[in-house]
């Protein structure tokens, strides 16, 4: 899946991504990509614009648009848990 590679690259390079999710354009600092529930690919990230700032879990199949930006970030967001229990299997993380 194309989105998977864009997300992984953004995590590895610590780049903000812009995505459309539930008809809202959002800017997100991606932190974890992995599987939740019944093997559904999901992204955990700190949303910096869209519907307010904070942690969000995005189901990749529900993302309608996604693009990497040139905007970088240096630190993980407050409250980051690299072993987030929402994920049954983690593919990539900061």
N, C-alpha and C positions, 0 to 999 in steps of 0.2 A: 504494500500500500504506500502510495506516494506520501501521504501525510505523516506516516510513521517515520520516514527518513528525514523529512523536514524537521519534525519535532526532535528526533534524536540529535541531529546536527545542531539545533538551537540549544539543546541541553548541554551538549559537549562544548560548544563555543560560548555559552552563556549569553545568548542573544534573545531579545524580546521577540515574541511572535504576535502577529495580528490574526485573529480568527473571527469567523461569524458563527455564532452558536445561539440557538433559539431566537433567531431573527435580530440579534444584537451584535454589533461589531465590538470586539474586545481586544485589549492589549494585555499580554500575559507574559510573566517571567516563568518559563517552564522549569519544573524541578524534578518530576518523576513521570516516566512513561512505563506502563505495565498493564496487567490484567486484573480486572475486578469481577466480582460476581461469577457468572457462568462464562468465563473466558472472553470478557468484553474488554477491548483495548481502551484504555483511559489515560488521560493526562491530568496530573495534579500540578497546579501552578498558582502563583500569586497574581491575581488580576489587578492591573493598575488603572484600567479604564474600561468602561462599559456599563456595568450596573453597580458600581461602587468597588472599592478596593478590598482585597482579602483573598483568602484561600478559596479555590474552586476546584471541583472535579469535573472534567469534561469527558464525555464519552465520545471517542474519536469518530464513530459512525454518525454522530449527530452534528459534526462540524461540517458546515457547507462551504466555507472558504478558509484558506490558511496560507499565510506568507510569512517568511522570515523578514526581520528588519535589520538595520545596521546598528540599532540601539543595543548596547551591551549592559550588563549588570555584573557587579563584582562579588556581592555577598548573597547568601541565601536569605530568604525572607524570614521574619521572626516567626517562631513556632514551627520551623521546618523539622520534620521527622523523616530521616532517610529510610526508616523501616516502617513507613506508614502501614498500619494494619488493614487499611482498605484494600490493599493490593495482595492478591494471592501469588503473583509472580511479577517481579520487577525486571524490565528490559534494560532501562537506562535511568540514571539519576545523577544529580549533581554530587 
